[in-house]
Amino acid sequence: MMTKASAYVTRPIPVQIFDFLEDYDVEMNSEDRVLTKDELLAKIKDRDAT
């Protein structure tokens, strides 16, 4: 079984957009705010896409 690529979405997006991301293991920042540099770097570590 092939592992899905991993993506991090930095801001909330419409649910319909997730159809385009079905091939990814997606985590999303559920807060509608800009992440600090340190938060962002921690979240995207080892991700395939941001």
DSSP file (Angstrom, degrees, kcal/mol; ACC not computed):
  #  RESIDUE AA STRUCTURE BP1 BP2  ACC     N-H-->O    O-->H-N    N-H-->O    O-->H-N    TCO  KAPPA ALPHA  PHI   PSI    X-CA   Y-CA   Z-CA
    1    1 A M              0   0    0      0, 0.0     2,-0.3     0, 0.0     0, 0.0   0.000 360.0 360.0 360.0 134.0    0.0    0.0    0.0
    2    2 A M        -     0   0    0      1,-0.1     2,-0.3     0, 0.0     0, 0.0  -0.647 360.0-123.5 -85.7 135.8    1.3    3.4   -1.0
    3    3 A T        -     0   0    0     -2,-0.3     2,-0.1     1,-0.1     3,-0.1  -0.577  27.9-117.0 -77.3 137.3    1.5    6.1    1.7
    4    4 A K        -     0   0    0     -2,-0.3    20,-0.2     1,-0.1    -1,-0.1  -0.440  31.1-105.2 -70.5 146.4   -0.3    9.3    0.9
    5    5 A A  E     -a   24   0A   0     18,-0.9    20,-3.4    -2,-0.1     2,-0.4  -0.390  38.1-122.1 -65.1 152.0    1.7   12.5    0.5
    6    6 A S  E     +a   25   0A   0     18,-0.2    42,-2.3    40,-0.1    43,-1.6  -0.853  31.5 179.8-106.5 132.8    1.3   14.8    3.5
    7    7 A A  E     -ab  26  49A   0     18,-2.3    20,-2.0    -2,-0.4     2,-0.5  -0.956  16.7-153.1-131.4 149.5    0.1   18.4    3.2
    8    8 A Y  E     -a   27   0A   0     41,-1.6     2,-0.6    -2,-0.3    20,-0.2  -0.992   8.9-153.4-122.6 126.4   -0.6   21.2    5.7
    9    9 A V  E     -a   28   0A   0     18,-2.7    20,-2.7    -2,-0.5     4,-0.1  -0.884   3.6-157.9-101.2 121.6   -3.2   23.9    5.0
   10   10 A T  S    S+     0   0    0     -2,-0.6    23,-0.3    40,-0.5    -1,-0.1   0.712  71.9  27.3 -77.9 -21.5   -2.3   27.1    6.8
   11   11 A R  S    S-     0   0    0     21,-0.1    21,-0.1    23,-0.1    19,-0.1  -0.962  96.4 -84.5-137.2 154.4   -5.8   28.7    6.8
   12   12 A P        -     0   0    0      0, 0.0    18,-0.1     0, 0.0    -2,-0.1  -0.311  49.9-171.1 -56.6 139.3   -9.4   27.3    6.8
   13   13 A I        -     0   0    0     -4,-0.1     5,-0.1     1,-0.0    -4,-0.0  -0.895  32.8 -80.0-130.5 160.0  -10.6   26.6    3.2
   14   14 A P    >>  -     0   0    0      0, 0.0     3,-1.5     0, 0.0     4,-0.5  -0.292  39.6-121.2 -59.7 144.4  -14.0   25.6    1.7
   15   15 A V  G >4 S+     0   0    0      1,-0.3     3,-1.4     2,-0.2     4,-0.4   0.833 109.6  66.6 -56.1 -35.2  -14.8   21.9    2.2
   16   16 A Q  G >4 S+     0   0    0      1,-0.3     3,-1.3     2,-0.2     4,-0.4   0.798  90.1  64.3 -59.4 -29.3  -15.1   21.6   -1.6
   17   17 A I  G X> S+     0   0    0     -3,-1.5     3,-1.5     1,-0.3     4,-0.6   0.796  86.3  71.8 -66.5 -27.7  -11.4   22.2   -2.0
   18   18 A F  G X< S+     0   0    0     -3,-1.4     3,-0.7    -4,-0.5    -1,-0.3   0.748  83.0  70.8 -62.5 -21.7  -10.6   19.0   -0.1
   19   19 A D  G X4 S+     0   0    0     -3,-1.3     3,-0.9    -4,-0.4    -1,-0.3   0.871  97.7  50.3 -58.8 -35.6  -11.8   17.1   -3.2
   20   20 A F  G <4 S+     0   0    0     -3,-1.5     3,-0.3    -4,-0.4    -1,-0.2   0.675 110.7  50.3 -75.0 -17.4   -8.6   18.3   -4.8
   21   21 A L  G X< S+     0   0    0     -3,-0.7     3,-2.3    -4,-0.6    -1,-0.2   0.174  71.2 114.9-105.9  16.1   -6.6   17.1   -1.9
   22   22 A E  T <  S+     0   0    0     -3,-0.9    -1,-0.2     1,-0.3    -2,-0.1   0.744  73.6  57.9 -62.8 -22.4   -8.0   13.6   -1.7
   23   23 A D  T 3  S+     0   0    0     -3,-0.3   -18,-0.9    -4,-0.1     2,-0.3   0.443 100.4  76.0 -85.3   1.4   -4.6   12.1   -2.5
   24   24 A Y  E <  S-a    5   0A   0     -3,-2.3     2,-0.9   -20,-0.2   -18,-0.2  -0.817  81.2-126.1-113.2 150.8   -3.0   13.8    0.5
   25   25 A D  E     -a    6   0A   0    -20,-3.4   -18,-2.3    -2,-0.3     2,-0.4  -0.876  47.6-159.8 -86.6 106.1   -3.0   13.2    4.2
   26   26 A V  E     -a    7   0A   0     -2,-0.9     2,-0.4   -20,-0.2   -18,-0.2  -0.768  24.9-177.9-105.2 134.1   -4.2   16.7    5.1
   27   27 A E  E     -a    8   0A   0    -20,-2.0   -18,-2.7    -2,-0.4     2,-0.4  -0.979  16.1-160.6-119.6 141.0   -3.9   18.6    8.4
   28   28 A M  E     -a    9   0A   0     -2,-0.4     2,-0.8   -20,-0.2   -18,-0.2  -0.963  24.7-120.8-127.2 140.2   -5.4   22.1    8.5
   29   29 A N        -     0   0    0    -20,-2.7     4,-0.1    -2,-0.4     6,-0.0  -0.675  26.6-164.8 -70.6 111.3   -4.9   25.0   10.9
   30   30 A S        +     0   0    0     -2,-0.8     2,-0.4   -19,-0.1    -1,-0.2   0.598  62.0  88.1 -80.7  -9.8   -8.4   25.4   12.2
   31   31 A E  S    S-     0   0    0      2,-0.1     2,-1.9   -21,-0.1     4,-0.1  -0.738  78.6-133.1 -90.7 136.8   -7.8   28.9   13.6
   32   32 A D  S    S+     0   0    0     -2,-0.4     2,-0.3   -21,-0.1   -21,-0.1  -0.515  72.8  96.0 -87.4  70.4   -8.3   31.8   11.3
   33   33 A R  S    S-     0   0    0     -2,-1.9     2,-0.4   -23,-0.3    -2,-0.1  -0.980  81.8 -94.4-151.7 159.7   -5.0   33.5   12.2
   34   34 A V        -     0   0    0     -2,-0.3     2,-0.1     1,-0.1   -23,-0.1  -0.620  42.8-127.4 -76.6 132.3   -1.5   33.8   10.8
   35   35 A L        -     0   0    0     -2,-0.4    -1,-0.1   -25,-0.1     2,-0.0  -0.467  23.9-109.9 -75.5 150.7    0.8   31.2   12.4
   36   36 A T     >  -     0   0    0     -2,-0.1     4,-2.7     1,-0.1     5,-0.2  -0.349  33.6-105.0 -70.7 164.2    4.0   32.4   14.0
   37   37 A K  H  > S+     0   0    0      1,-0.2     4,-2.6     2,-0.2     5,-0.2   0.925 122.8  48.3 -56.4 -46.5    7.2   31.5   12.2
   38   38 A D  H  > S+     0   0    0      2,-0.2     4,-2.0     1,-0.2    -1,-0.2   0.891 111.3  50.0 -64.3 -40.1    8.0   28.8   14.8
   39   39 A E  H  > S+     0   0    0      2,-0.2     4,-2.2     1,-0.2    -1,-0.2   0.937 112.6  47.3 -62.6 -46.2    4.5   27.4   14.6
   40   40 A L  H  X S+     0   0    0     -4,-2.7     4,-2.3     1,-0.2    -2,-0.2   0.931 111.0  50.4 -62.6 -46.5    4.6   27.1   10.9
   41   41 A L  H  X S+     0   0    0     -4,-2.6     4,-0.8    -5,-0.2    -1,-0.2   0.884 111.7  48.9 -60.4 -38.2    8.0   25.5   10.8
   42   42 A A  H  < S+     0   0    0     -4,-2.0     3,-0.3    -5,-0.2    -1,-0.2   0.895 112.7  47.9 -67.0 -39.9    6.9   22.9   13.3
   43   43 A K  H  < S+     0   0    0     -4,-2.2    -2,-0.2     1,-0.2    -1,-0.2   0.832 114.6  43.8 -72.2 -33.3    3.7   22.2   11.4
   44   44 A I  H >< S+     0   0    0     -4,-2.3     3,-2.3    -5,-0.2    -1,-0.2   0.507  79.8 124.5 -94.1  -3.1    5.4   21.8    8.0
   45   45 A K  T 3< S+     0   0    0     -4,-0.8     3,-0.1    -3,-0.3    -3,-0.0  -0.366  87.7   3.4 -58.2 129.7    8.3   19.7    9.1
   46   46 A D  T 3  S+     0   0    0      1,-0.2    -1,-0.3    -2,-0.1     2,-0.2   0.645 100.3 136.1  67.1  18.1    8.4   16.5    7.1
   47   47 A R    <   -     0   0    0     -3,-2.3    -1,-0.2     1,-0.1   -40,-0.2  -0.624  52.1-147.3 -91.2 155.3    5.4   17.6    4.9
   48   48 A D  S    S+     0   0    0    -42,-2.3     2,-0.3     1,-0.2   -41,-0.2   0.677  81.4  14.8 -90.6 -22.4    5.3   17.1    1.2
   49   49 A A  B      b    7   0A   0    -43,-1.6   -41,-1.6     1,-0.1    -1,-0.2  -0.994 360.0 360.0-152.9 152.4    3.2   20.2    0.5
   50   50 A T              0   0    0     -2,-0.3   -40,-0.5   -43,-0.2   -43,-0.1   0.279 360.0 360.0-132.2 360.0    2.1   23.4    2.3
